[in-house]
Amino acid sequence: MAARKTGKPAVSVLSLVAYGLLLAGGVLVLQWIEYAQFARFQPGGLLVSLLAALFLILGVWVGAQLFRKTAPSASAGNPQARATLGISDREFEVLELLAAGQSNKEIARTLGVSPNTVKTHVSRLLEKLDARRRTEAIQKARELHIVS
């Protein structure tokens, strides 16, 4: 004999949802009992765990604040003049720091590079700006509105 199709599922959706809620409630009760026992018999461990979580969150936040890289400013000088002269982003950073009056060692420390790398960038800037000295390069960059 062939089975008749009635159009109704063998198990209703409502009974499945009720069963799922019953299981979730049971797990919640068991977890609460486990937590209550832990809190009752190991209050120091619970306090240490909460303090560790707090310091973890605080450490991640402080680390993110300290090591966050700042986005380049929207006013990145005169982009047309920079493109015409072929000044790279890193050379532009060096030029800004030069205009701020920093020495090669200070620029190297600020950018996290070696002083020799800074010297290379400065010499390329002098070539591109057709200048003989740093002060002359800064003056020409200001005239071209590359730096302020």
Number of C-alpha atoms within 10 A of each C-alpha: 3 4 5 6 7 7 6 7 8 7 8 9 10 9 10 11 11 11 12 12 12 12 12 12 12 12 12 12 12 12 12 12 12 12 12 12 12 14 14 11 10 11 12 12 12 15 12 11 12 12 12 12 12 11 12 12 12 12 12 11 11 12 11 11 10 9 8 9 8 6 6 9 7 6 9 15 18 14 13 11 14 20 10 9 14 14 20 13 12 12 19 19 18 23 24 20 19 20 18 13 13 15 13 19 15 15 24 19 13 12 15 9 12 13 17 12 13 22 16 12 20 20 17 15 24 18 13 15 19 13 16 11 12 16 14 14 22 24 17 16 23 15 11 16 15 21 22 13
